[in-house]
Amino acid sequence: MLVNKINREELYDLFQVVKLQSRNAFISKDNEVKIEQIIAYLEIIHSELRRVSKKRPLVLIDSGAGNCYLSYLVYYFYRHIENRPIQIFCIDNNERLMQLNRDLAKRMNFEGMSFYASDIEDFAMDGPVDVVYSLHACDTATDKSIYLGLRTKAKVILSVSCCQHSLSLKSQKLKAVIRHKAFRDKALMMISDSLRALLLEQMGYKVGIFDFVSSRYTEKNTMIRAKRTEFKKQIDFEQEYRQLSDEFGMQPFLETLIAEKKNHLK
Ligand SMILES: C[S@@+](CC[C@H](N)C(=O)[O-])C[C@H]1O[C@@H](n2cnc3c(N)ncnc32)[C@H](O)[C@@H]1O
């Protein structure tokens, strides 16, 4: 496990500078939960990148980056522990946050990190991308992030969705189940992420969905991992998508993005 290799004490300085931890080593409950999430997320990223040649820089995109805690940890791990070149592009439409992070990264000499105050949809770059990742990007930002992965032909796309205000669930068959809020939220998350997975599979990605961290640290702990790889399609993903979407009257924004911009994906 990475966490053993890292040795958490080694991370205390980093956590203090990025304000996940106070100077007297106090970590608030909220920050403790965030730390567990970002360490678990880094484990997944590293399991995808550990075999990538060390001769070339890794290229990663964090979309809906917010305070960029995850990206600081990822950068620190690769640059200072693995000693390998890395570039991380952080995108968030909150200009103030991106400026704060620009200043912070400069103070830490994390020169391979850059910050873009823009909508995820408007971000553009050239060249190969290893991973596009998002952690709790709000609502349709999750779809935009996955689409950015498709658009940049990222080798790996990782996404953990958050609130999904623009989606609702309609089902006569499950009426008695989704009447209960807790079940409605769970069903909505399962169906929306399954639909996103089917869209990714149609685009040639191999998809896995799993809990990336214990639900003790967040209820929003479901990760979609999509890898661009050759695999034999034994399932009619298009037909499954249509059936599921019709059954529950649900269309994630990713469907619209792919349909509107199909030419950009060729
Ligand atoms: C809940 S925060 C998560 C931040 C960070 N990934 C984390 O886990 O701490 C979601 C972030 O997504 C950003 N965001 C939401 N929609 C966006 C969009 N369409 N384009 C860029 N950023 C967006 C928000 O400004 C916010 O900082």
The ligand as a Tripos MOL2 file, in Angstrom:
@<TRIPOS>MOLECULE
LIG
   27    29     1     0     0
SMALL
NO_CHARGES

@<TRIPOS>ATOM
      1 C1        -17.4970   20.2690   -4.1510 C.3       1 LIG1
      2 S1        -16.1620   21.1380   -4.8380 S.3       1 LIG1
      3 C2        -14.9240   19.8730   -4.8980 C.3       1 LIG1
      4 C3        -13.5480   20.4460   -4.9750 C.3       1 LIG1
      5 C4        -12.4020   19.4280   -4.9120 C.3       1 LIG1
      6 N1        -12.3730   18.5580   -6.0660 N.3       1 LIG1
      7 C5        -12.4410   18.6380   -3.6350 C.2       1 LIG1
      8 O1        -12.7440   17.4420   -3.6660 O.co2     1 LIG1
      9 O2        -12.1890   19.2220   -2.5850 O.co2     1 LIG1
     10 C6        -16.6300   21.3020   -6.5510 C.3       1 LIG1
     11 C7        -15.8010   22.3140   -7.3120 C.3       1 LIG1
     12 O3        -16.1740   22.2530   -8.6880 O.3       1 LIG1
     13 C8        -16.1730   23.5580   -9.2230 C.3       1 LIG1
     14 N2        -17.0520   23.5550  -10.4030 N.ar      1 LIG1
     15 C9        -18.3830   23.2680  -10.4470 C.ar      1 LIG1
     16 N3        -18.8320   23.3120  -11.7090 N.ar      1 LIG1
     17 C10       -17.7690   23.6320  -12.4980 C.ar      1 LIG1
     18 C11       -17.5980   23.8170  -13.8990 C.ar      1 LIG1
     19 N4        -18.6170   23.6720  -14.7410 N.pl3     1 LIG1
     20 N5        -16.3760   24.1360  -14.3740 N.ar      1 LIG1
     21 C12       -15.3280   24.2840  -13.5160 C.ar      1 LIG1
     22 N6        -15.4300   24.0870  -12.1700 N.ar      1 LIG1
     23 C13       -16.6360   23.7830  -11.6640 C.ar      1 LIG1
     24 C14       -16.6460   24.4420   -8.0760 C.3       1 LIG1
     25 O4        -16.2310   25.7810   -8.2300 O.3       1 LIG1
     26 C15       -16.0200   23.7570   -6.8610 C.3       1 LIG1
     27 O5        -14.7770   24.3360   -6.5260 O.3       1 LIG1
@<TRIPOS>BOND
     1     1     2 1
     2     2     3 1
     3     2    10 1
     4     3     4 1
     5     4     5 1
     6     5     6 1
     7     5     7 1
     8     7     8 2
     9     7     9 1
    10    10    11 1
    11    11    12 1
    12    11    26 1
    13    12    13 1
    14    13    14 1
    15    13    24 1
    16    14    15 ar
    17    14    23 ar
    18    15    16 ar
    19    16    17 ar
    20    17    18 ar
    21    17    23 ar
    22    18    19 1
    23    18    20 ar
    24    20    21 ar
    25    21    22 ar
    26    22    23 ar
    27    24    25 1
    28    24    26 1
    29    26    27 1
@<TRIPOS>SUBSTRUCTURE
     1 LIG1         1 GROUP 0 **** ****
